[in-house]
Amino acid sequence: GGTVHYGAASLRFLPDHFRMASLYGTPPGSTLTDWPLTYADLEPHYTAVEQAVGVAGAAPGFPPPSGYPGAAEQPPPNALAQSFGQYYSRQYPLPPVAQRYDGIAFRTATAQLGYHPYPTPCAINTVEGFQGRHACVNCGFCNGWGCPNGAKSSTLTTVLRSAVATGRCQVRSECYAFQVKLDASGRAKSVLYVDRNFAVQEQPARLIILACSAVDTPRLALLSACSTHPNGLGNNQSGMVGENLTTHATPSVVVQITDGVFPRGGVVSAVGPSPGYPLGSGGPISLAVGIMKPPGLYAGGGNTFSPTGAWGAGLMQAMASGYGGAAYVLGVCEELPQANNRVDLDPSVRDVYGFPVARITYTSHPNDLAISEYVANRLVAVGDAMLASIGAAGSSAAAPTQSMDEAPRYFVHQHGTMRMGSSPATSVVNRYGQFWDIPNLFVADGSLFPTAGGYNPTHTIEALAHWVSSYVAANGASVMAQTE
């Protein structure tokens, strides 16, 4: 349900995201590496996804999308990204989402500070009737909520619906896959799963694609251990299944008006500054985007910024007195991959079906904490500039910089764990998501990411899925023929 509940930000990675090790080296304690593909490889797949699901935005280098409100209501497209080598082969299919009042204040503030605000691409329908769906009504309940009128371009309302309509796609809900079985030749032959009635079923297949997330895909590979793969599928050569789990550092600032409100309503993010937050010394560049948080979901968000928090009546009072005048600014910063940050099978805890649950081990790299501190300080300056731009008294406060294992976060982007690469010695799958030693078994989710990138990952996950499926469509027949 990731795209049902996400905030719909649909940002393309920059070319530099795919070659961080070449640009900056590998910081001590990390496993930073380059991707086995480039932005140029993935660009057509970004475009295909944008057109298929319906992404609203304004691509640089093209006339504004039909219905674009103009400079009075929207910042210009992100032309600065072109200096980073980012290019588009086609304009977005939908005009940008409407600006909120706090988004306009954010736009003004970031521009004054020398950043380059632009409309954040969002997988949200902004044109009534597009793909037979309703347009966004700016209720604001995007991040953390399902869209009541289908305007959010989740896979549930777009590609999955289209796939089922072909008559060749069957969805089996409330099922639980727990093992991929191999035949005597070492190729994948079937998937064992528990159905909604708790009965074990076996689904034969000539080609299998795993897309269970960066936590459950490695878990399934590990649960599928057998005599020829005693440490789990994909682990015979590199031994890296489950390793290199990455998330994003998310430095946060609450901008609080002393007496007044930020009129709101609208989608999770309307504008974001262009990339380019340098990390000082000792590590790579942080490529971050500032976004505005939606109404509703973070009514108690200011509680995070208190060292002790509030409970009961104190929490209710804090929410009532502070929420209306609060705006949230968030940074999304790349965290470094580390071999010890991993997903494996818990040795003692079992799920309702009797299988080991996923055990997650994660400690932030010193570089991650430095990046958070750096960006948080700059987001405080953005918050102060927002208050000044509207002539309001108030304050901007950053949440404490803490390691992932010290404090929970608003959300956790999950990537890594089934690293794609150019060699079976240093990766689990090849550049097409294909297991090195099981040719008819593929991965198509965020677990493929060699590095986290500095933007929200969903759009790149979707583009990678399109990349993998395009390879399967072109080569699947020959791959499947090898299994017969």
C-alpha positions in Angstrom: 0.0 0.0 0.0 2.9 2.4 -0.4 1.4 4.5 -3.1 -2.0 4.5 -1.5 -0.7 6.3 1.6 2.4 8.2 0.3 2.4 12.0 -0.2 2.8 11.5 -4.0 6.0 13.5 -4.5 7.4 12.1 -7.7 10.9 13.4 -8.1 13.4 12.0 -10.6 16.9 11.3 -9.2 19.7 13.5 -10.6 22.5 12.0 -12.8 24.9 12.5 -9.8 22.8 10.2 -7.7 23.8 7.3 -9.9 27.6 7.8 -9.5 28.2 9.1 -6.0 31.3 6.8 -5.5 32.9 8.0 -8.7 32.3 11.6 -7.7 33.2 11.5 -4.0 34.9 8.3 -3.2 33.8 5.8 -0.6 33.7 7.3 2.9 35.1 5.1 5.7 32.6 2.8 7.2 30.3 2.9 4.1 29.8 0.8 1.0 29.0 3.7 -1.2 29.1 2.6 -4.9 27.9 3.6 -8.3 24.7 2.3 -9.9 25.1 -0.2 -12.8 22.9 2.2 -14.9 22.8 5.9 -15.5 20.2 8.7 -15.6 20.2 8.4 -19.4 19.3 4.7 -19.1 16.4 5.4 -16.8 15.1 8.6 -18.3 12.7 6.9 -20.8 11.3 4.9 -18.0 10.7 7.9 -15.8 8.8 9.4 -18.7 6.8 6.3 -19.3 5.7 6.1 -15.7 4.8 9.8 -15.6 2.5 9.4 -18.6 1.0 6.1 -17.4 0.2 7.1 -13.8 -0.3 10.8 -14.4 2.3 13.1 -12.7 1.6 16.8 -12.4 4.5 19.2 -12.8 6.4 21.5 -15.1 9.5 20.1 -16.9 12.2 22.5 -17.9 12.9 22.9 -21.6 9.3 22.6 -22.6 6.3 24.9 -23.0 4.2 25.0 -19.8 1.7 22.1 -19.5 -1.8 22.8 -20.6 -3.6 24.6 -17.7 -0.4 25.9 -16.1 -1.5 28.9 -14.0 1.5 31.0 -14.7 4.2 32.8 -12.8 1.8 34.7 -10.6 0.7 31.5 -8.9 3.5 29.1 -9.6 7.3 29.3 -9.5 9.1 28.5 -12.7 10.1 25.0 -13.7 13.3 23.6 -12.1 15.7 24.9 -14.8 18.6 24.7 -12.4 18.4 20.9 -12.4 19.6 21.1 -16.1 22.9 22.3 -14.8 23.2 19.0 -13.0 22.6 17.1 -16.3 18.9 16.3 -15.7 16.9 16.4 -18.9 13.4 15.5 -19.9 12.3 13.9 -23.2 8.6 14.9 -22.6 6.5 17.4 -20.6 4.5 16.1 -17.7 1.0 15.1 -18.7 -0.7 17.3 -16.0 -0.2 20.9 -14.8 1.3 21.4 -11.3 -0.7 21.1 -8.2 -2.2 24.2 -6.6 -0.1 26.3 -4.3 -0.9 26.6 -0.6 -0.4 29.8 1.4 2.4 28.2 3.4 3.8 26.9 0.1 3.8 30.4 -1.3 5.6 31.7 1.8 8.1 28.9 1.4 8.6 29.8 -2.2 9.3 33.4 -1.4 11.6 32.6 1.5 13.8 30.1 -0.5 14.1 32.4 -3.4 15.3 35.2 -1.2 17.9 32.9 0.3 19.3 32.0 -3.1 17.6 28.7 -3.7 15.5 28.0 -6.8 11.9 26.9 -5.8 10.0 25.0 -8.4 6.7 23.1 -8.5 7.3 19.7 -6.9 6.2 17.0 -9.3 3.3 15.1 -7.7 1.5 11.9 -8.8 -1.8 13.7 -8.4 -4.5 14.3 -11.0 -5.0 18.0 -11.6 -7.4 17.8 -14.6 -10.9 16.5 -14.1 -11.5 13.4 -16.2 -7.9 12.5 -16.9 -7.8 8.7 -17.2 -11.5 8.8 -16.2 -10.5 10.0 -12.7 -11.6 13.0 -10.6 -9.2 15.9 -10.1 -7.7 16.8 -6.8 -9.9 19.0 -4.6 -7.1 20.1 -2.3 -8.4 18.5 0.9 -4.8 18.1 2.0 -5.1 14.6 3.4 -2.5 13.0 1.1 0.4 11.8 3.1 -0.7 8.9 5.3 -4.2 8.7 3.8 -5.9 7.0 0.9 -7.4 9.4 -1.6 -11.2 9.4 -1.3 -11.9 10.5 -4.9 -9.0 8.7 -6.7 -7.1 11.8 -7.6 -3.8 10.4 -6.1 -2.1 8.4 -8.9 -1.5 5.3 -6.8 -0.8 2.1 -8.5 -4.1 0.9 -7.1 -6.1 3.4 -9.2 -3.8 3.5 -12.3 -1.6 0.6 -13.5 -3.1 -2.2 -11.4 -6.6 -1.2 -12.5 -5.4 -1.2 -16.1 -3.6 -4.5 -15.8 -6.7 -6.2 -14.3 -8.8 -4.8 -17.1 -6.8 -6.7 -19.7 -8.2 -10.0 -18.3 -4.6 -11.4 -18.1 -3.8 -10.2 -14.6 -5.2 -11.9 -11.5 -4.9 -10.3 -8.0 -5.0 -12.7 -5.1 -5.5 -10.6 -2.0 -4.8 -11.6 1.6 -2.1 -14.1 0.5 1.3 -14.5 2.0 4.2 -15.8 -0.1 6.8 -17.6 2.0 9.1 -19.5 -0.3 10.4 -19.5 -3.9 11.1 -23.1 -4.9 13.8 -24.2 -7.3 13.9 -27.2 -9.7 16.7 -29.7 -10.0 18.5 -27.5 -12.5 18.5 -24.6 -10.1 15.9 -22.4 -11.7 12.8 -21.0 -10.0 9.8 -23.1 -10.6 7.0 -22.0 -8.2 6.0 -19.9 -5.2 4.5 -21.3 -2.0 2.0 -19.1 -0.3 -0.7 -19.2 2.4 -4.1 -18.1 1.1 -6.8 -16.2 2.9 -8.1 -19.5 4.4 -4.6 -20.3 5.9 -4.2 -23.1 3.3 -0.8 -23.6 1.7 -0.9 -23.2 -2.1 1.8 -23.6 -4.8 1.8 -21.4 -7.8 4.0 -22.7 -10.7 5.7 -20.1 -12.9 8.2 -20.0 -15.6 9.4 -16.5 -14.5 9.1 -14.9 -11.1 9.5 -11.3 -10.1 9.9 -10.3 -6.4 8.5 -6.9 -5.5 7.9 -7.1 -1.7 9.8 -4.0 -0.6 13.4 -3.5 0.7 12.4 -5.4 3.9 10.3 -8.3 2.7 12.0 -9.1 -0.6 15.3 -10.1 1.2 13.2 -11.8 3.9 11.5 -14.0 1.2 14.9 -14.7 -0.4 16.3 -15.8 3.0 13.2 -17.8 3.8 13.7 -19.7 0.5 17.0 -21.2 1.6 17.4 -24.8 0.3 20.2 -27.4 -0.2 21.8 -25.6 -3.1 21.3 -22.1 -1.5 21.7 -22.8 2.2 22.0 -19.1 3.1 19.1 -17.9 1.0 18.5 -17.3 -2.7 21.1 -14.9 -4.2 23.5 -15.4 -1.3 25.9 -18.0 -2.8 28.3 -15.5 -4.4 28.3 -12.0 -2.7 26.6 -13.0 0.5 24.9 -9.6 0.4 21.2 -10.4 0.6 19.7 -8.1 3.2 22.8 -5.9 3.5 23.2 -2.2 2.7 19.7 -1.1 3.9 19.4 2.6 3.5 16.8 5.2 4.5 16.8 9.0 4.3 17.8 11.5 7.0 14.8 13.8 7.4 15.8 17.0 9.3 12.6 18.8 10.2 11.7 22.3 11.2 8.4 23.6 12.6 7.6 27.2 11.7 5.2 28.6 14.3 3.2 31.8 14.1 2.7 33.3 17.5 -0.8 34.7 16.9 -2.4 33.6 13.7 -2.8 30.7 11.3 -1.3 29.5 8.1 -4.3 29.1 5.8 -4.0 25.7 4.3 -5.6 23.1 2.2 -3.8 21.4 -0.6 -1.4 18.6 -1.4 1.6 17.6 0.6 4.1 19.6 -1.2 3.8 22.5 -3.6 7.3 23.7 -4.1 10.8 22.5 -3.3 14.2 24.1 -3.5 16.7 23.0 -6.1 19.4 20.5 -5.1 22.8 21.4 -3.8 23.3 21.3 -0.1 27.0 20.6 0.4 28.0 18.6 3.4 31.1 20.4 4.5 33.9 17.9 4.9 34.2 14.2 5.0 31.5 13.0 2.7 29.5 13.5 -0.4 27.0 16.2 -1.4 23.6 16.0 0.2 21.0 16.4 -2.5 17.9 17.5 -0.6 14.4 18.8 -1.2 12.4 20.9 1.2 8.7 20.0 1.3 5.7 21.3 3.2 3.8 18.9 5.4 0.0 18.4 4.9 -2.8 19.4 7.2 -4.3 16.7 9.4 -1.5 14.1 9.5 0.9 16.2 11.6 -1.5 17.9 14.0 0.7 16.6 16.8 3.9 17.0 14.9 5.2 19.8 17.1 5.3 17.3 19.9 8.4 15.9 18.2 10.3 19.1 18.8 10.0 18.9 22.6 12.8 17.1 24.4 10.2 15.4 26.6 7.1 15.5 24.5 3.6 16.1 25.8 0.9 13.6 26.9 -2.7 13.6 27.7 -4.2 17.1 28.3 -0.9 18.7 27.7 -0.7 17.2 24.2 -4.3 18.2 23.4 -3.6 21.8 24.5 -0.4 22.0 22.5 -2.3 20.7 19.4 -5.2 23.1 19.8 -3.0 26.1 20.4 -0.2 25.5 18.0 -1.4 23.5 15.0 -3.3 26.2 13.1 -0.3 28.5 13.1 2.3 25.8 12.3 3.9 24.9 9.0 6.4 22.1 8.6 9.6 22.1 6.5 11.3 18.8 5.8 14.6 17.9 4.3 15.2 14.6 2.5 18.9 13.7 2.6 20.9 10.8 1.3 22.2 8.4 4.0 25.2 6.2 3.2 24.9 2.4 2.8 26.6 0.2 5.3 27.0 -3.5 5.3 25.9 -3.9 8.9 22.7 -2.0 8.2 20.6 -5.0 7.2 17.5 -7.1 7.1 17.8 -10.7 8.3 15.6 -13.4 9.9 14.9 -12.9 13.6 16.2 -16.0 15.5 13.4 -16.0 18.0 10.4 -14.0 16.9 7.8 -15.6 14.6 4.8 -14.2 12.7 1.3 -15.5 12.8 2.2 -18.1 10.2 5.1 -19.4 12.2 7.9 -17.9 10.0 10.7 -15.8 11.4 10.0 -12.1 11.1 12.3 -9.6 9.5 14.9 -8.3 11.9 16.1 -4.8 11.0 19.5 -3.6 12.2 20.3 0.1 11.5 22.7 2.7 12.9 23.2 6.1 11.2 26.7 6.8 9.7 28.4 9.9 11.1 28.0 11.4 7.7 24.2 11.0 8.0 24.2 12.9 11.3 26.4 15.7 9.8 24.1 16.0 6.8 21.0 16.3 9.1 22.6 19.0 11.2 23.8 20.9 8.2 20.4 20.9 6.5 18.4 21.5 9.7 20.3 24.7 10.3 19.5 25.9 6.8 15.8 24.9 7.2 15.6 27.1 10.3 16.8 30.0 8.2 14.1 29.1 5.7 11.5 29.1 8.4 12.6 32.5 9.7 12.5 33.9 6.2 9.0 32.5 5.8 7.8 34.4 8.9 9.5 37.6 7.7 7.9 37.3 4.2 4.4 37.4 5.7 5.2 39.9 8.4 4.4 37.5 11.2 5.9 37.0 14.7 6.9 33.5 15.5 9.7 31.0 15.7 11.4 28.2 13.8 12.7 25.2 15.7 14.5 22.1 14.4 13.9 18.6 15.8 16.9 17.1 17.5 19.4 15.4 15.2 19.3 11.7 16.2 20.4 8.4 14.8 17.7 6.1 13.4 18.3 3.7 16.3 17.8 6.4 18.9 14.5 7.9 17.9 11.6 7.0 15.5 11.0 9.2 12.4 7.9 10.5 10.7 8.4 7.9 7.9 11.1 5.6 6.7 12.0 5.3 3.0 13.3 1.8 2.5 16.0 0.9 -0.1 18.9 -1.4 -0.7 19.2 -5.0 0.6 19.1 -6.7 -2.8 21.8 -4.5 -4.4 22.0 -4.4 -8.2 25.4 -4.3 -9.7 27.9 -5.3 -12.4 29.5 -8.3 -10.7 28.1 -11.2 -8.8 30.9 -10.7 -6.3 29.6 -7.3 -5.3 25.9 -7.5 -5.8 22.8 -9.7 -5.5 21.3 -9.1 -9.0 22.5 -7.6 -12.3 21.5 -4.3 -13.8 18.1 -5.7 -14.9 17.2 -7.0 -11.4 18.0 -10.6 -12.5 19.5 -13.0 -10.0 23.1 -13.9 -11.0 22.6 -17.6 -10.6 18.8 -18.0 -11.0 18.1 -16.5 -14.5 14.3 -16.7 -14.3 14.1 -14.9 -10.9 14.0 -11.1 -10.8 13.6 -8.2 -8.4 11.7 -5.0 -9.1 11.4 -2.8 -6.1 13.4 -0.4 -3.9 15.7 -3.2 -2.6 17.6 -2.8 -5.9 19.0 0.6 -5.0 22.8 0.5 -4.5 22.5 4.0 -2.8 19.6 6.0 -1.4 19.7 9.0 -3.6 18.6 12.4 -2.2 15.0 12.5 -3.2 11.8 10.6 -2.3 12.3 7.1 -3.9 8.9 6.1 -5.1 9.2 7.5 -8.6 12.6 5.9 -9.1 11.2 2.6 -7.8 8.5 2.8 -10.4 10.9 3.7 -13.1 13.2 0.8 -12.1 10.1 -1.6 -12.2 9.4 -0.3 -15.7 13.1 -0.8 -16.6 13.1 -4.4 -15.3 9.7 -5.2 -16.9 10.8 -3.8 -20.2 13.8 -6.2 -20.1 11.6 -9.1 -19.2 9.2 -8.3 -22.0 12.0 -8.2 -24.5 13.9 -11.2 -23.2 11.5 -13.2 -21.0 10.7 -15.7 -23.7 14.3 -16.8 -24.0 14.8 -16.8 -20.3 11.7 -19.0 -19.8 12.7 -21.3 -22.6 15.8 -22.2 -20.6 13.5 -23.5 -17.8 11.6 -25.9 -20.0 
